[in-house]
């Protein structure tokens, strides 16, 4: 187990109260958190209900003996613990490197408190060091691709292998775009959300409440 991921996951675990409804994030650090949570639940008898941000996360939680329910079976999630591909000083971030951005955003926006667990390599002054994933329906996806290309965003389809495009848990495609030259990310989010065929994008703005950095063991609160 990566020590930095373990430290970040352990910090998050300390913030989980008994009887909480917990959102289980996707990715390697979130998986470490899920393993630690399961061990604590079994050891202490904590009563925890979980919702998952991907099929893979759901399967992991169930395999470890956690109670995992559908997001529609709860009124609200108390705390969600997830990772991030990149995060800036205002705790805005890019997520979706694991292609789970749609479910992740549904859970996050229905959570009272969102914790991201990362290492310091994910922290940047400005977002755009990694590609931004855009989830699109398959029908007409090439027209979305062409639009993004015309606007200088250098799109590329996410591939599952050499010849097949990756399918998300909702059977959609992912188009990754380059936002390194984009100055107004708020305007970009509005343009993407208004584009027919786009299901969701991986910009998570004003969603993360607390950032836990494993290798420095620092915690950051969202400004304001």
Secondary structure, DSSP 8 states (H G I E B T S, - for coil): --HHHHHHHHHHHTT--TT-EEEE--SHHHHHHHHHHHHHHHHH----EEEESSHHHHHHHHHTT-EE--GGGSS-EEEEEE--SEE-TTS-EE--TTS-HHHHHHHHHTEEEEEEEE-GGGB-SSS-SS-EEEEE-STTHHHHHHHHHHTT---EE-BSSSSSB---TTS-EEEEE--TT-S-HHHHHHHHHTSTTEEEESEE-S---EEEETTTTEEEE---
